[in-house]
């Protein structure tokens, strides 16, 4: 069996709407991911400037905020500039990066990130790239000529995104999402994606498992995202988010956080009733939806960062596992 969790919300770490001096960080703070230092925690997230007034389109950057190690609500500093540059014309990340997952290994700081480009019949598609930092995670340089490290395949024809990089048992594990279909919701294309896994011995050449990891619950076309895995108390635990395929911007059909457990990282048992976190019942920033969980152990405690309403438009919060 899995574990029944009880997460105690600690508050919202910051609201991007309050940032006034960075034109590229004006809206959203999405998909938080951490890098641990001795005296602070660096939280990476995706952000956007306002929409282009001519095209109505967004671009997405990756930034970070440094917070105190013993109190994530105590902000120390923000990134001076985005950590990654856009790709050149025609590349998979021409219009931005979102989300990003960062890991330390053998003296290197490595990032796996979703790169966005625009399409004609649907709004976008995404691939997964890799980059390395040489300045303690402040900026990253893409490997090779900047192409995606996880390519599209006949079985995964679009939207390869949501990378969460982990190392277990001296092996690389990349949990990600793969697009299944686009459906029209009152004329608007909406993507459906499922959680998948690739493994690697070197972090460069990947073998895809080739199957969905998590069974659906609320409907066949349930969309799943942000699969984050942690080893805790002798078992692997996955926290992810899911939503309905249509009208999901409504409260009752919006993103919720789900849970599954496994002994081997391949076969997962879903048990959302044990997730231990839900939307707030007051007028807080997360009273309509919660999404994109990031779970990590630090100083003997288990922590979760997560997005609030409108998929992080108003920032991300922090919850701590009740011991």
C-alpha positions in Angstrom: 0.0 0.0 0.0 1.0 3.6 -0.4 1.0 6.3 2.3 -1.7 8.7 3.4 -0.3 12.3 3.3 -1.4 15.4 5.1 0.2 18.6 3.7 0.0 21.7 5.8 0.0 24.8 3.7 2.5 27.4 4.7 1.5 30.2 2.4 2.2 31.7 -1.0 5.9 32.4 -1.6 5.4 35.3 -4.0 3.0 36.9 -6.4 4.5 37.8 -9.8 1.9 40.6 -10.2 3.8 42.5 -7.6 7.1 42.5 -9.6 7.5 46.0 -11.2 11.1 46.2 -12.3 11.4 43.3 -14.7 9.4 43.5 -17.9 10.1 39.8 -18.6 8.7 38.8 -15.2 5.2 40.4 -15.1 2.8 37.5 -15.4 2.7 34.0 -14.0 5.1 32.0 -11.8 4.8 28.5 -13.1 6.2 25.0 -12.5 8.5 25.6 -9.5 11.6 23.4 -9.2 14.4 23.6 -6.6 18.1 23.5 -6.4 19.5 23.2 -2.8 22.4 25.3 -1.5 24.0 25.3 1.9 22.1 28.4 3.2 19.3 28.9 0.7 17.0 27.2 -1.8 16.8 28.4 -5.4 13.4 28.0 -6.9 13.2 28.0 -10.7 9.9 28.9 -12.3 8.5 30.0 -15.7 7.3 33.6 -16.2 6.1 35.9 -19.0 6.0 39.5 -20.1 2.6 40.8 -21.2 1.1 39.5 -24.4 2.5 41.0 -27.6 0.0 43.7 -28.5 0.1 42.9 -32.2 -0.1 39.1 -32.2 -1.7 38.5 -28.8 0.9 35.8 -28.2 2.9 35.1 -25.1 6.6 34.1 -24.8 7.9 32.3 -21.7 11.1 32.7 -19.7 12.6 30.7 -16.9 13.7 32.7 -13.8 14.5 31.9 -10.2 13.9 33.2 -6.7 16.3 32.5 -3.8 14.7 31.9 -0.4 16.0 31.0 3.1 16.6 27.3 3.6 14.6 27.3 6.8 11.7 29.5 5.7 10.8 29.6 2.0 8.5 32.6 2.6 11.6 34.7 3.4 12.8 35.9 -0.1 16.5 36.8 -0.5 16.7 37.7 -4.2 15.5 37.2 -7.7 17.3 36.4 -10.9 18.7 39.4 -12.7 17.9 37.9 -16.1 16.3 34.7 -17.5 18.5 31.6 -17.2 18.1 30.5 -20.8 18.0 32.3 -24.1 15.4 31.7 -26.8 16.2 29.4 -29.6 16.9 30.7 -33.1 14.3 30.9 -35.8 12.7 27.5 -36.6 14.0 25.7 -33.4 11.9 23.9 -30.9 12.4 26.5 -28.2 12.1 29.6 -30.4 9.3 31.1 -28.2 10.3 30.1 -24.7 11.0 27.6 -22.0 8.5 26.0 -19.6 8.9 24.0 -17.4 12.4 23.4 -16.2 13.8 20.7 -13.9 17.3 21.1 -12.4 19.7 18.6 -10.8 23.3 18.4 -9.4 25.4 15.5 -10.6 29.2 14.9 -10.6 29.9 18.6 -10.0 27.6 19.8 -12.7 24.2 21.6 -12.5 22.0 20.3 -15.3 18.6 21.5 -16.5 16.0 19.7 -18.6 13.4 22.1 -20.0 10.4 22.3 -22.2 11.0 24.3 -25.3 8.0 26.0 -27.0 7.3 26.8 -30.6 4.1 28.0 -32.3 2.0 26.1 -34.8 -0.7 27.0 -37.3 -3.6 24.6 -36.8 -3.0 24.4 -33.0 -1.4 27.0 -30.7 1.9 25.3 -29.9 4.0 22.2 -29.6 6.8 21.4 -27.1 10.0 19.4 -26.9 12.5 18.6 -24.1 16.0 20.2 -24.2 19.1 19.9 -22.0 21.4 22.7 -20.7 24.4 23.0 -18.3 25.3 25.8 -15.9 28.8 27.0 -15.2 27.9 29.7 -12.7 26.1 27.8 -9.9 22.7 27.8 -11.7 22.4 31.4 -12.6 22.5 30.9 -16.3 22.5 27.8 -18.5 24.0 26.9 -21.9 22.2 24.5 -24.2 24.1 21.3 -25.2 25.0 20.7 -28.9 23.3 22.9 -31.4 20.3 23.4 -29.2 18.0 20.7 -30.5 15.7 18.7 -28.3 17.1 15.7 -26.4 13.8 13.8 -26.3 12.4 13.7 -29.8 9.0 13.2 -31.2 8.2 9.7 -32.3 5.3 7.9 -34.1 3.9 7.0 -30.7 4.5 10.5 -29.2 3.8 12.9 -32.1 3.5 16.2 -30.3 3.9 17.9 -26.9 6.8 16.2 -25.3 7.0 18.3 -22.1 6.8 18.6 -18.3 10.3 17.1 -17.7 11.1 16.1 -14.1 14.7 14.7 -13.8 15.6 12.3 -11.1 18.4 9.8 -10.3 17.6 6.6 -8.5 19.9 3.6 -8.1 22.7 5.2 -10.2 20.3 5.6 -13.2 18.7 8.7 -14.8 14.9 8.8 -14.8 13.1 11.5 -16.8 9.3 11.7 -16.1 7.5 13.7 -18.7 4.2 14.1 -20.5 3.3 13.2 -24.1 0.5 14.5 -26.1 -2.4 12.2 -27.1 -4.7 14.4 -29.1 -6.1 17.9 -29.5 -9.8 18.4 -29.0 -11.9 21.4 -29.8 -13.7 23.0 -26.9 -16.1 25.6 -28.3 -13.7 26.1 -31.2 -10.6 26.3 -29.0 -8.0 23.5 -29.4 -7.1 21.9 -26.1 -4.3 19.3 -25.6 -4.7 16.0 -23.9 -1.5 14.5 -22.5 -0.4 11.5 -20.3 2.5 10.8 -18.0 5.4 8.8 -19.4 9.0 7.8 -18.5 12.4 7.6 -20.2 15.6 6.2 -18.6 19.3 6.7 -19.4 22.8 5.7 -18.2 24.4 9.0 -19.2 21.6 11.6 -19.2 22.0 12.1 -22.9 20.8 9.0 -24.7 17.3 8.0 -23.6 15.2 4.9 -23.8 11.5 5.5 -23.6 9.3 3.1 -21.6 6.6 3.5 -24.2 3.5 3.3 -22.1 1.3 5.6 -19.9 2.3 5.4 -16.2 -0.9 6.6 -14.5 -4.4 5.3 -15.2 -7.2 7.9 -15.8 -9.7 8.6 -13.2 -12.2 11.4 -13.9 -12.7 10.7 -17.7 -10.9 8.9 -20.6 -9.6 12.2 -21.9 -8.2 13.3 -18.6 -5.1 15.4 -19.0 -2.2 14.7 -16.7 0.9 16.8 -16.0 3.9 17.5 -13.8 4.8 14.0 -12.6 7.2 14.5 -9.7 8.7 11.5 -7.9 10.3 11.2 -4.5 11.6 8.2 -2.6 10.3 8.4 1.0 9.9 5.8 3.7 10.9 2.9 1.5 8.6 3.6 -1.5 8.4 5.8 -4.6 5.7 8.4 -4.5 4.5 10.4 -7.5 2.6 13.6 -7.2 1.1 15.0 -10.4 -1.8 17.2 -11.5 -4.8 16.3 -13.7 -7.9 18.1 -15.2 -10.9 17.5 -17.3 -10.5 17.8 -21.1 -13.0 20.7 -21.5 -14.2 23.7 -19.5 -11.2 23.1 -17.1 -10.8 26.7 -16.4 -14.0 26.4 -14.3 -13.5 25.7 -10.6 -15.0 22.2 -10.4 -13.2 21.0 -13.6 -9.9 22.6 -13.0 -6.5 21.2 -12.0 -6.2 19.1 -8.9 -3.2 17.2 -7.5 -3.1 13.4 -7.7 -1.0 10.7 -6.1 0.4 7.3 -7.0 2.9 4.9 -5.5 5.3 2.3 -6.8 8.0 -0.2 -5.8 9.8 -0.3 -9.1 9.2 3.1 -10.8 7.5 1.3 -13.7 4.2 0.0 -12.2 2.1 2.7 -10.4 -1.0 2.5 -8.3 -3.1 5.6 -8.3 -4.7 6.7 -5.0 -5.8 10.3 -5.1 -7.7 9.9 -1.8 -4.3 9.8 -0.1 -2.8 12.9 -1.7 -3.6 15.1 1.4 -3.9 18.5 -0.3 -6.8 20.3 -2.0 -7.9 23.7 -3.1 -8.4 26.3 -0.3 -11.9 27.0 0.9 -11.3 30.7 1.5 -10.5 33.5 -0.9 -6.8 32.6 -1.1 -4.8 32.4 -4.4 -5.4 28.6 -4.6 -9.2 28.4 -4.0 -10.0 27.4 -7.6 -7.2 25.1 -8.7 -3.9 23.6 -7.6 -1.4 22.2 -10.0 2.2 21.4 -11.0 3.4 19.9 -7.7 7.1 19.8 -7.0 8.0 17.5 -4.0 11.4 17.3 -2.4 13.1 16.2 0.9 15.1 18.8 2.8 16.6 18.6 6.3 14.4 15.6 7.3 11.2 17.1 6.1 9.1 16.6 2.9 8.0 19.8 1.1 5.7 20.6 -1.8 5.6 23.6 -4.0 2.5 24.0 -6.1 0.6 26.5 -8.4 -2.6 28.2 -7.5 -5.4 29.6 -9.6 -5.1 30.0 -13.4 -2.0 27.7 -13.5 0.2 30.0 -11.5 -0.9 33.4 -12.8 -0.8 34.6 -9.1 2.2 32.6 -8.0 3.0 29.4 -6.2 2.6 28.2 -2.7 4.5 26.0 -0.2 3.2 23.1 1.8 5.0 20.9 4.4 4.2 17.3 5.2 2.8 16.8 8.7 5.1 14.4 10.5 
